[in-house]
């Protein structure tokens, strides 16, 4: 009989996370050509063991990696997001209205995988064509209409928070801004030679 570890949840880790070899992982945005993009792994987060899902555990519970991942996302959807909308002062100057999840939500950055919540922010909260989301470090997720990323404001905020973070290496997640449409991750915002464009997954 498999030890009951409680519900399984997704957990986002940085690209160079040392536990990747022993755990089931996938890129945050499959099909995106970004070697440094964050990883999604799966963890029994509420268990005192805080065990990660690996191949041995899959054998014990009799599920495929895809089945376990779907279960983890379903559990995330069952949890209630803790979020707020605020106009924040940007480090590069100016202001930006963002929806954010912080330490009050134990799955703050994993909300980027919560399709119903992301769809709500895009369609209901911002009435936007697409949503731009930054997850610079654990416990901080910022979302804004795509226009707030294409004009450089959200991208500047994400890079500033990532580069100035005092979090440990496992908790500094990404300086990138990711793009979602209809609740689904589909690419990222790219700035090259002062020009900002979209890099979409294939």
PyMOL commands that set and color helices and strands:
alter all, ss='L'
color gray80, all
select helices_A, chain A and resi 18-22+55-61+65-78+109-113+115-125+147-150+153-164
alter helices_A, ss='H'
color red, helices_A
select strands_A, chain A and resi 9-13+25-27+39-43+84-89+95-101+131-137+140-145+177-181+184-192+195-200
alter strands_A, ss='S'
color yellow, strands_A
deselect
rebuild
show_as cartoon
